[in-house]
Structures are given as C-alpha cells and as structure tokens.
Amino acid sequence: MGQGFVLKGKVLCGECYQKLADYEILHEREVPPKQLVEADNCQNCGEPLADTEEA
C-alpha cells in the first residue's frame, strides 16, 4: 500500500494529481489543498502507488 493524493473523489499518484490540478486551474476552478491518503493504486492510471509521495 502506498500514499496518494485525493482530488475530485479519486486517489491519484503525484503525476495524475498534478495533471488534474493543472487542468482545474486552467479552467479557473479552485483546487483544494493536497490531502494524502493510503491506497494501493492510482484510480486514474492504475499504477501502484509508491510508499511515499512528495507533498
């Protein structure tokens, strides 16, 4: 089990989180602060999450 970030109800890896956050910012929507949670895989790309992600 690793750590991922929650955004729009999904647990995401760091790369997918950043892509979705950039998309939301581009469309002038607010992005909530990062929230780390424990999960097995990214719910966007399906990759296993690393034990630690950079905040």
C-alpha positions in Angstrom: 0.0 0.0 0.0 1.3 3.5 -0.8 0.3 7.1 -0.4 -1.7 9.1 -3.0 -3.5 12.4 -3.2 -7.2 12.9 -3.2 -8.8 15.2 -5.8 -12.4 15.1 -7.1 -13.1 12.0 -5.1 -10.2 9.9 -6.6 -6.9 8.8 -5.1 -4.2 9.8 -7.6 -0.5 9.4 -8.0 1.6 12.6 -7.9 1.7 12.8 -11.7 -2.0 12.4 -12.3 -2.8 14.7 -9.4 -0.6 17.5 -10.9 -2.2 17.0 -14.4 -5.7 17.2 -13.0 -4.8 20.2 -10.7 -3.3 22.0 -13.7 -6.5 21.3 -15.7 -8.7 22.7 -13.0 -6.5 25.8 -12.6 -6.5 26.3 -16.4 -10.4 26.3 -16.3 -10.3 28.8 -13.4 -11.6 26.3 -10.8 -10.3 26.1 -7.3 -8.1 23.2 -6.3 -8.4 22.2 -2.6 -5.2 21.7 -0.6 -3.4 18.3 -1.1 -4.6 15.5 1.2 -2.5 12.3 1.5 -4.3 9.0 1.9 -3.3 5.3 1.8 -4.3 3.3 -1.2 -3.0 0.5 -3.5 -3.3 2.1 -7.0 -3.9 5.4 -8.7 -7.6 5.5 -9.7 -6.7 7.3 -12.9 -3.8 5.5 -14.5 -3.9 2.3 -12.4 -0.2 2.4 -11.4 0.7 1.1 -7.9 1.4 4.0 -5.5 4.8 4.5 -4.0 5.3 4.2 -0.3 5.9 7.9 -0.1 4.9 10.8 -2.4 6.2 14.3 -2.3 3.7 16.8 -0.9 
